[in-house]
Amino acid sequence: MFEQTFKNIDDILWKDAGCSSELDYVEQTSWILFLKYLDDYEKDKKAAAELSGKTYSNILSPQFRWDNWAAPKNNGKLDHHKALSGDDLKEFVDNKLFPYLRKFKTSAESANTIEYKIGEIFSELKNKLQSGYNLREVINLVDELRFRTHAEKHEMSHLYGDKIKNMGNAGRNGGEYYTPRPLIKTIVKVVAPSIGNKVYDGAVGSAGFLVESYEFMKASKTLSTKDVNTLQKSTFYGKEKKSLAYIIGIMNMILHGIEAPNIIHTNTLSENLDDIQEKDRYDIVVANPPFGGKERSEVQQNFPIKTSETAFLFLQHFIKILKAGGRAGIVIKNTFLSNTDNASVSLRKQLLESCNLHTVLDLPGGVFAGAGVKTVVLFFEKGVPTRKIWFYQLNLARNLGKTNPLNENDLSEFLQLQKTKADSENSWSVKVEDVDKTTYDLSVKNPNKNHVTKLRDPHEILDEMNRLDKESAAVLGRIRGLL
């Protein structure tokens, strides 16, 4: 039911003049979904309070509750006499509902409450639907969804993740928010956060790393009431610069069960490294910081190693913000291993001297659909220098892309071998004493692979040329038939 509802919502948004891309579809679906979720959340809280003989005070005033403005009912069916539509609905949403919800940011008791998150979300969003009739159709569809049972919440969070994936595939900006879930799950399994650890992502995007860390920790043991409270309130932390990613990250975490995510809307790189104190540090850092971006010179002044490359600034930030003994799994462009500029050399030196870079996962091109870059994952622990690095090169028998994405099975051998750092056809180890101390170049070729390029058989090449000629002739024939 949920999947078809999402498709129907997208069809309506596609028709609306105010929504022009998958990014808009996710954004607009998000705020309406959130308000329906909030209504179910309040009903559950009220029912639980009544069972324990307590009273529950609703967050929203009566006129702004879902049952009053979005879906007033009469005998269980939508009351068309009370339900706003067209210009009346758009007027209410734009000029009354949104301004009311924005005020929660200043009236909430603290930043780690759902009230504050309501205020933050609606301070960053606006209703983009230009037709109040389209808005009414979307609201009616969302009203059919339920967030009451664990199964319903699980299905909804899964489908929301699919929408984020589609957004990531939709374009360059959207792609910044999406890291393939099989890769995130693998990184989390290696870093292995445990309950009591504080987990951080300073480039949080759609919060995939925090969500998967939450799922991993939930499954790690039978949770006590104290464990549940710890996971809810003092485990997951993130920062995000871009408004849409920030909203989607919060929504994603809420739909997965974190009621008031500790995500801050800020530019992480605007924080001076010298200002980070022990109380600000984390046990676990998992992240895929944006690469290829350029930061202004005043931002670069916050870092001892000056560079305009955002990913390199983030890596400095992550090293600094880790506690001694803290563990990290960071995705970064593979050119980091071999770049000869001063910043790259200095950063590799710092990483090797201040952290134990124990594992490098070398990923093939196509892992990030549409990005066209090769990446590696750096796994390290802070506090002791690196002695030996275990490399694993992911070699697949197929090309990766949007229609043929990375899956968990692709990474199963890596996970198995990583436990013991065993040598294999795809893995090997390098002692730091053997690394060139002038360049700190870490781009080591797999010594267990034959690097000689295998030439194709001439008959195979001729057969393919003939096949391509026939395909071209057929296409040209079809074109002539249309003229």
Legacy VTK file of the C-alpha trace (Angstrom):
# vtk DataFile Version 3.0
C-alpha trace
ASCII
DATASET POLYDATA
POINTS 483 float
0.000 0.000 0.000
2.719 2.454 0.989
4.651 1.983 -2.259
1.636 2.651 -4.476
0.707 5.677 -2.361
4.182 7.140 -2.858
3.904 6.633 -6.625
0.506 8.333 -6.666
1.881 11.277 -4.674
4.751 11.678 -7.142
2.271 11.689 -10.036
0.371 14.582 -8.411
3.538 16.533 -7.632
4.740 16.046 -11.208
1.608 17.858 -12.413
2.104 20.818 -10.054
3.906 23.878 -11.436
5.774 24.413 -8.157
7.575 21.037 -8.200
10.129 20.442 -10.914
12.435 17.625 -9.768
12.835 14.553 -7.596
14.386 16.852 -4.996
11.133 18.816 -4.792
9.106 15.613 -4.620
11.056 14.380 -1.599
10.985 17.764 0.121
7.244 18.296 -0.305
6.356 14.705 0.563
8.549 15.046 3.670
6.749 17.897 5.387
3.299 16.396 4.805
4.490 12.954 5.929
6.042 14.526 9.006
2.783 16.156 10.097
0.897 12.870 9.633
3.629 11.079 11.579
3.363 13.716 14.311
-0.393 13.110 14.570
0.093 9.350 15.017
2.966 10.025 17.456
0.727 12.233 19.603
-2.090 9.649 19.589
0.336 6.934 20.733
1.722 9.168 23.498
-1.775 10.045 24.662
-2.878 6.394 24.725
0.238 5.381 26.683
-0.347 8.194 29.203
-3.955 7.152 29.736
-2.944 3.532 30.340
-0.615 4.674 33.125
-3.183 7.046 34.610
-1.416 10.188 33.441
-2.494 13.064 31.237
-0.816 14.001 27.965
-0.500 17.581 26.768
-0.611 17.824 22.993
2.240 19.607 21.258
0.003 21.296 18.681
-2.955 23.571 19.352
-6.330 22.084 18.249
-6.736 24.046 14.991
-3.301 22.951 13.751
-3.730 19.231 14.433
-3.978 16.899 11.455
-7.530 15.797 12.302
-8.755 19.395 12.199
-7.158 21.030 9.175
-5.869 18.155 7.024
-8.335 15.329 7.499
-11.485 16.239 9.474
-13.655 13.123 9.640
-17.354 12.360 9.819
-18.188 8.725 10.602
-14.638 7.753 9.712
-14.699 9.399 6.280
-13.305 12.738 5.142
-15.750 15.540 5.898
-15.722 17.503 2.643
-17.658 20.346 4.264
-14.857 20.975 6.784
-11.799 19.921 4.747
-10.123 22.919 3.161
-9.173 22.750 -0.516
-8.022 24.955 -3.384
-7.004 28.529 -2.507
-8.431 28.223 1.037
-6.126 25.298 1.818
-3.055 26.952 0.310
-3.815 30.178 2.206
-4.117 28.287 5.505
-0.914 26.265 4.991
1.235 29.176 3.780
-0.006 31.950 6.086
-1.173 30.183 9.237
0.177 26.620 9.579
3.811 27.216 8.603
4.224 30.442 10.658
2.711 28.659 13.681
5.042 25.669 13.373
8.122 27.873 12.887
7.538 29.482 16.305
8.383 26.220 18.068
12.062 26.879 17.399
12.021 29.780 19.861
9.427 28.441 22.301
10.835 24.898 22.777
12.524 24.130 26.107
15.710 22.800 24.498
17.224 21.798 21.158
16.906 18.066 21.864
13.103 18.065 21.919
10.678 17.162 19.154
9.147 20.645 19.566
12.444 22.264 18.592
12.811 19.946 15.594
9.314 20.924 14.431
10.367 24.576 14.540
13.635 23.881 12.734
12.043 21.820 9.982
9.405 24.398 9.155
11.876 27.279 9.394
13.809 25.644 6.547
10.868 24.568 4.384
8.125 26.179 2.421
5.103 24.739 0.679
5.979 24.627 -3.014
2.685 23.247 -4.301
1.042 26.040 -6.255
-2.325 24.322 -6.539
-4.353 23.894 -3.379
-6.297 21.151 -5.181
-3.089 19.165 -5.772
-2.173 19.728 -2.134
-5.569 18.355 -1.059
-5.017 15.221 -3.180
-1.580 14.625 -1.622
-2.926 15.138 1.911
-5.744 12.656 1.255
-3.218 10.041 0.133
-0.896 10.640 3.099
-3.877 10.400 5.456
-4.288 6.763 4.408
-0.815 5.939 5.755
-0.305 4.704 9.310
2.752 4.939 11.542
1.349 3.106 14.552
2.848 -0.402 14.450
6.489 -1.436 14.223
5.833 -3.085 10.828
4.245 0.087 9.452
7.120 2.245 10.647
9.660 -0.198 9.206
7.978 -0.244 5.794
7.654 3.538 5.748
11.316 4.071 6.691
12.360 1.608 3.963
10.308 3.398 1.306
11.554 6.790 2.454
15.075 5.445 2.017
14.160 4.447 -1.543
12.942 7.991 -2.217
16.262 9.365 -0.965
18.039 6.916 -3.271
15.963 8.096 -6.230
16.754 11.679 -5.297
20.435 10.776 -5.193
20.149 9.372 -8.712
18.214 12.415 -9.929
21.097 14.811 -10.161
24.378 16.173 -8.932
23.030 17.984 -5.890
20.812 15.118 -4.803
23.709 12.696 -5.161
25.512 14.481 -2.371
22.931 13.123 0.044
23.084 9.462 -0.872
25.669 6.811 -0.033
24.731 3.243 -1.063
23.221 1.441 1.938
25.281 -1.765 1.437
28.454 0.322 1.764
27.178 2.163 4.850
26.179 -1.112 6.526
29.616 -2.570 5.810
31.414 0.471 7.227
29.261 0.365 10.372
29.959 -3.362 10.851
33.717 -2.751 10.716
33.621 0.249 13.062
31.148 -1.632 15.311
29.629 1.077 17.557
28.340 -0.172 20.908
25.706 1.247 23.243
27.317 4.006 25.272
29.401 5.223 22.310
28.670 8.647 20.861
28.375 8.402 17.063
29.027 11.432 14.838
28.707 12.414 11.193
29.737 15.985 10.417
28.471 15.738 6.821
25.241 14.022 7.743
23.280 14.369 4.485
20.268 12.061 4.674
21.633 10.572 7.941
22.230 7.129 6.432
25.304 6.500 8.602
23.468 7.426 11.807
20.389 5.388 10.857
22.448 2.273 10.086
24.466 2.748 13.290
21.178 2.896 15.189
19.937 -0.307 13.535
23.267 -2.043 14.247
23.260 -1.037 17.915
19.575 -1.953 18.371
20.307 -5.460 17.082
23.469 -5.894 19.170
21.686 -6.945 22.390
18.368 -7.078 24.208
17.804 -3.445 25.086
17.026 -2.278 28.597
14.956 0.838 29.253
18.222 2.653 29.964
19.695 1.471 26.637
16.635 2.733 24.737
16.892 6.119 26.446
20.619 6.304 25.675
20.030 5.555 21.990
17.215 8.095 21.796
18.908 11.010 23.504
22.688 10.777 23.758
24.131 8.575 21.023
23.718 10.064 17.537
25.003 13.486 16.482
25.303 15.194 13.132
25.820 18.476 11.316
24.601 19.434 7.859
25.118 22.571 5.812
22.403 22.250 3.155
18.776 22.912 4.066
17.134 20.108 2.097
19.608 17.462 3.246
19.159 18.672 6.818
15.379 18.253 6.629
15.623 14.843 4.984
18.209 13.678 7.526
15.928 14.607 10.424
12.915 12.990 8.730
14.879 9.818 7.996
15.962 9.458 11.618
12.478 10.206 12.966
10.926 7.612 10.657
13.483 5.079 11.910
12.532 5.763 15.522
14.808 8.553 16.805
12.231 11.076 18.031
14.412 14.199 18.355
17.598 13.778 16.289
20.659 15.692 17.479
21.338 17.162 14.042
22.421 20.792 13.740
21.995 22.921 10.623
25.452 24.453 10.240
28.610 24.434 8.148
30.841 22.010 10.045
33.943 23.498 8.445
33.246 26.953 9.893
34.316 25.583 13.297
37.927 26.301 14.221
39.785 23.098 15.089
41.492 24.848 18.005
38.076 25.349 19.624
37.320 21.615 19.827
37.699 20.449 23.436
37.543 17.025 25.057
33.839 17.419 25.869
33.130 17.934 22.142
34.693 14.645 21.048
33.062 11.412 19.882
33.794 7.681 20.126
32.746 6.891 16.559
32.927 8.910 13.333
31.292 7.503 10.187
30.901 9.769 7.172
31.077 10.346 3.446
32.044 14.029 3.282
31.441 15.897 0.007
34.477 15.897 -2.258
35.390 18.161 -5.126
33.960 21.207 -3.375
35.940 24.334 -2.684
35.954 26.297 0.551
36.749 29.984 0.885
40.066 31.148 2.312
38.490 32.333 5.584
37.141 28.808 6.189
40.559 27.327 5.408
42.001 29.441 8.235
40.208 27.129 10.690
42.589 24.299 9.766
46.337 23.763 10.274
46.669 22.146 6.836
45.382 24.707 4.325
43.468 23.355 1.328
40.320 24.307 -0.544
39.289 20.644 -0.988
36.305 20.094 1.321
36.970 16.383 1.858
40.492 17.094 3.145
39.186 19.736 5.539
36.570 17.287 6.782
39.215 14.616 7.344
41.190 17.031 9.549
37.980 17.803 11.447
37.189 14.117 11.952
40.678 13.293 13.243
40.505 16.193 15.694
36.980 15.443 16.957
37.635 11.743 17.644
38.359 10.758 21.227
41.591 8.921 21.972
40.807 5.307 21.139
37.899 6.422 18.937
37.151 4.590 15.692
36.326 5.981 12.247
35.221 4.859 8.807
35.502 7.655 6.221
34.791 7.581 2.468
37.170 9.733 0.427
38.361 10.026 -3.206
41.084 7.515 -3.998
43.362 10.326 -5.225
43.871 11.170 -1.538
46.248 8.200 -1.398
48.601 9.590 -4.042
48.138 13.356 -4.566
51.517 15.105 -4.499
50.398 18.585 -3.360
51.622 19.746 0.051
48.220 19.495 1.725
47.685 15.864 0.672
51.189 14.816 1.737
50.855 16.617 5.102
47.423 15.111 5.737
48.578 11.558 4.997
51.538 12.112 7.321
49.248 13.395 10.089
46.846 10.478 9.658
49.622 7.875 9.844
51.345 9.502 12.819
48.297 10.314 14.981
46.058 7.366 14.080
46.265 3.676 13.352
45.100 3.473 9.732
44.499 -0.266 9.895
42.309 -0.820 6.807
41.854 0.736 3.357
38.926 -0.500 1.262
39.546 0.313 -2.417
36.212 0.604 -4.253
35.621 0.317 -8.009
34.136 3.112 -10.109
30.353 3.193 -10.276
29.729 2.687 -6.548
28.346 6.216 -6.509
25.961 6.230 -9.445
26.511 9.238 -11.644
29.452 10.578 -9.653
32.103 9.109 -11.952
34.792 8.953 -9.269
36.697 6.177 -7.581
36.734 6.154 -3.795
38.361 4.421 -0.849
37.209 3.930 2.729
39.717 4.748 5.460
39.284 2.842 8.723
41.362 4.147 11.603
41.657 4.426 15.376
42.964 7.564 17.044
45.809 7.668 19.516
48.525 5.310 18.261
50.586 5.605 15.070
50.072 3.267 12.141
52.394 0.272 11.930
50.768 -1.780 9.191
47.919 -1.088 6.721
45.696 -3.827 5.340
44.410 -3.093 1.835
41.429 -4.738 0.191
40.634 -4.111 -3.466
36.996 -4.784 -4.372
37.156 -6.498 -7.768
33.771 -7.339 -9.262
32.940 -9.312 -12.395
30.446 -6.629 -13.498
30.322 -2.892 -13.990
28.416 -0.963 -11.325
25.829 1.698 -12.132
22.272 2.888 -11.488
20.727 -0.308 -12.856
23.376 -2.588 -11.372
24.228 -1.152 -7.945
26.536 -2.376 -5.206
24.978 -5.016 -2.952
25.879 -6.461 0.447
27.058 -9.748 -1.048
29.692 -7.826 -3.035
31.304 -6.834 0.255
30.980 -10.145 2.120
34.528 -11.313 1.387
35.924 -7.972 2.554
34.040 -8.258 5.868
35.225 -11.812 6.403
38.894 -11.154 5.603
38.997 -7.819 7.439
38.526 -9.554 10.786
41.952 -11.204 10.547
43.554 -8.902 7.921
44.359 -11.985 5.870
46.160 -11.903 2.542
44.226 -13.069 -0.520
43.971 -12.443 -4.245
42.277 -9.125 -3.373
44.031 -8.183 -0.125
47.519 -7.476 1.142
49.365 -5.588 3.880
51.948 -2.803 3.793
54.272 -1.879 6.650
54.494 1.852 7.316
58.286 1.554 7.477
58.140 0.704 3.761
56.135 3.851 2.877
58.140 6.669 1.231
58.620 9.289 3.965
58.928 12.164 1.488
55.584 11.601 -0.261
53.699 9.252 2.112
52.191 7.793 -1.060
49.727 5.039 -0.114
48.537 4.110 -3.610
49.991 0.613 -3.480
49.139 -1.732 -6.347
47.828 -5.164 -5.483
50.943 -7.407 -5.446
48.745 -10.501 -5.787
47.297 -9.447 -9.140
48.864 -9.664 -12.564
48.791 -6.037 -13.758
49.533 -6.852 -17.410
46.524 -5.852 -19.499
45.046 -8.850 -21.286
44.633 -8.130 -25.006
41.452 -9.252 -26.728
41.537 -11.891 -29.455
41.438 -10.257 -32.971
38.503 -12.494 -33.998
36.567 -11.296 -30.922
37.194 -7.661 -31.914
36.066 -8.278 -35.527
32.906 -10.077 -34.341
32.005 -7.147 -32.106
32.645 -4.649 -34.938
30.276 -6.635 -37.195
27.632 -6.754 -34.467
27.856 -2.991 -33.897
27.652 -2.335 -37.673
24.449 -4.384 -37.854
22.941 -2.532 -34.877
23.804 0.831 -36.471
22.257 -0.222 -39.784
19.069 -1.327 -38.012
18.795 1.991 -36.132
19.347 3.986 -39.347
16.695 1.869 -41.073
14.156 2.664 -38.345
14.979 6.383 -38.580
14.486 6.369 -42.377
11.157 4.615 -41.859
9.999 7.470 -39.628
10.991 10.203 -42.112
LINES 1 484
483 0 1 2 3 4 5 6 7 8 9 10 11 12 13 14 15 16 17 18 19 20 21 22 23 24 25 26 27 28 29 30 31 32 33 34 35 36 37 38 39 40 41 42 43 44 45 46 47 48 49 50 51 52 53 54 55 56 57 58 59 60 61 62 63 64 65 66 67 68 69 70 71 72 73 74 75 76 77 78 79 80 81 82 83 84 85 86 87 88 89 90 91 92 93 94 95 96 97 98 99 100 101 102 103 104 105 106 107 108 109 110 111 112 113 114 115 116 117 118 119 120 121 122 123 124 125 126 127 128 129 130 131 132 133 134 135 136 137 138 139 140 141 142 143 144 145 146 147 148 149 150 151 152 153 154 155 156 157 158 159 160 161 162 163 164 165 166 167 168 169 170 171 172 173 174 175 176 177 178 179 180 181 182 183 184 185 186 187 188 189 190 191 192 193 194 195 196 197 198 199 200 201 202 203 204 205 206 207 208 209 210 211 212 213 214 215 216 217 218 219 220 221 222 223 224 225 226 227 228 229 230 231 232 233 234 235 236 237 238 239 240 241 242 243 244 245 246 247 248 249 250 251 252 253 254 255 256 257 258 259 260 261 262 263 264 265 266 267 268 269 270 271 272 273 274 275 276 277 278 279 280 281 282 283 284 285 286 287 288 289 290 291 292 293 294 295 296 297 298 299 300 301 302 303 304 305 306 307 308 309 310 311 312 313 314 315 316 317 318 319 320 321 322 323 324 325 326 327 328 329 330 331 332 333 334 335 336 337 338 339 340 341 342 343 344 345 346 347 348 349 350 351 352 353 354 355 356 357 358 359 360 361 362 363 364 365 366 367 368 369 370 371 372 373 374 375 376 377 378 379 380 381 382 383 384 385 386 387 388 389 390 391 392 393 394 395 396 397 398 399 400 401 402 403 404 405 406 407 408 409 410 411 412 413 414 415 416 417 418 419 420 421 422 423 424 425 426 427 428 429 430 431 432 433 434 435 436 437 438 439 440 441 442 443 444 445 446 447 448 449 450 451 452 453 454 455 456 457 458 459 460 461 462 463 464 465 466 467 468 469 470 471 472 473 474 475 476 477 478 479 480 481 482
